[in-house]
Amino acid sequence: MKHDPEWDDDPYIKGSPDPNPSGAFICVVMLILFAIVAWLKCN
């Protein structure tokens, strides 16, 4: 996984408080949806 310069501002990498909670929420929702789709395909 190559380093992406855009990720330098990522609050999770720096360990600072998340300045964009809604963005993190959308990311979590996308991960959950992906997990559900993968689970349905495996069944």
C-alpha positions as CSV (number, residue, x, y, z in Angstrom):
1,M,0.0,0.0,0.0
2,K,1.8,3.1,-1.3
3,H,1.8,6.3,0.7
4,D,-0.7,8.9,-0.4
5,P,0.4,12.5,0.3
6,E,-3.2,13.5,0.8
7,W,-3.3,11.3,3.8
8,D,-0.8,13.6,5.6
9,D,-3.8,15.6,6.9
10,D,-5.6,12.5,8.1
11,P,-6.5,13.1,11.8
12,Y,-6.3,9.3,12.5
13,I,-2.7,9.2,11.4
14,K,-1.8,12.3,13.5
15,G,-3.9,11.1,16.4
16,S,-5.6,14.5,16.7
17,P,-9.4,15.0,17.2
18,D,-11.4,14.4,14.1
19,P,-12.3,17.8,12.5
20,N,-14.9,16.1,10.3
21,P,-17.1,13.7,12.2
22,S,-19.6,13.4,9.4
23,G,-16.9,12.3,7.0
24,A,-15.8,9.6,9.5
25,F,-19.4,8.5,9.9
26,I,-19.8,8.2,6.1
27,C,-16.6,6.1,6.0
28,V,-17.9,3.8,8.7
29,V,-21.3,3.4,7.0
30,M,-19.5,2.5,3.7
31,L,-17.4,-0.1,5.4
32,I,-20.5,-1.6,7.0
33,L,-22.3,-1.7,3.7
34,F,-19.3,-3.3,2.1
35,A,-19.2,-5.9,4.8
36,I,-22.9,-6.7,4.4
37,V,-22.5,-7.1,0.6
38,A,-19.5,-9.4,1.0
39,W,-21.4,-11.4,3.6
40,L,-24.4,-11.8,1.4
41,K,-22.2,-12.9,-1.5
42,C,-20.5,-15.5,0.6
43,N,-23.9,-16.9,1.6
